[in-house]
C-alpha cells in the first residue's frame, strides 16, 4: 500500500476511535503533509482541499469529518484522490437486523 493510502487509512481509524470515544469535534480537520514529511493540522478550513494543499505547498492533504454518525476522510496527492467513509451506526444496525422479524408469533403454551 502506498504512503498516501496508508495515511488515509490511519486517519480513518483514528477518527472512528475518536468518535466512538466521544472525543471528536463537529468541525472538519485538515491534515497537510509537506514535501519534507512535516505535518500541519488546520481546523475549520472552508478552502477546497486541492487549493489549500497547493497554497500551503503540501505534498498530501486529507480532510477528516464526521456527520450523522458517519466518518469520512478525503485525500489528495497530485492527481490521486481518495474518499473513505464509514456507514452510520443506525444503517449498520438496520442491515444486521433486516432479516430478523420484529416480532415472533407463537401458539398456545404446550401442556
N, C-alpha and C positions, 0 to 999 in steps of 0.2 A: 504494500500500500504506500502511496506517495505521502510525503510530509503534509501536503495540503489536505488530503483526505483524512489522514491520521489526526491532524489538528481539529478538523471539523468534528470527527467522532469523539475526541476527548472533550471538546467544548459541549457537545450534546450530552454526554454522560454527566459532566459536572453540572450542567443546567438542570437536568432531570433530578439529580440528587438534591440540588438547592431547592427546587420547587417542592419535592417530596418532604424536605425538612422544614419547609416554611420560611426559607431564607432568601427567596427570590424577590427582586424588585419588579414592579409592574412596568418600569421603563426599559426599553431595549438597551443593550450594551454592545458596543462595537469594539472588537479586538483587532488592532493593526499590528502586523509583524513587518519590521523594517528589513531592508536589504541585508543588514548585518545580523538579523535574528532578534533584535530588541523588540519588546512587547510594549505597546501603548494602548491603554484602555480609555475609551471615550464613552461617556454616558449621555443619554438624551440627545443624540445627534439625529437631525432630520435630513441630513445630506444623503443622497443616493450612495450606496456602498462603493460603487466604482469611482465616483467623483471624489469621495472622501479619501479613498486609497491613493488615487492619483495626486490629490492635493497634498497629502502628507508624505508622499514618496514611499508608500508601503508596498512590500512585495506580495503580501497576502492580507486579506481583510475578511473579517467574519462579523456578522450581526446576530446576536443571540436575543431572542424574545420569547415571551410566553403570553398566551391569551386564551381564555375559555378552557383552561385545562390542557392546552397543547403547548409544547415547547418546540421552537423552531430555530435552526441555525442556517443562515445563508452565508455563502462564502464566495470569494473571487480571488483568482490567481492568474493574472494575464488574461487569456481568453477562456480559461476554465472556470465554470461556476458550479455551485452545488446548492441544494436545498434539502435539508434533513428536517423531518417533522415527526413528532410523536402523535399518537392518537389521544384524544381526551379520555380520561378515566371513565366517563359516562358512556362513550362509544365502545370502549373495551368491554365494559360490563354488559352492554346490550348485545354485543357479539357473542360473548361467552354464554349468556343466558338465553339467547334467541331460541334455541331448540328445546328449552325446558318449559314445560307447561307452567302457567302462572297459578294453576290450581290443580288439585287432584280430586278425581271422582272416586267415591268408594261406596260399596253397598253396605248392607246391614252387617253388624258385627257377627262373626261366626260363634256358634254356641258350643 
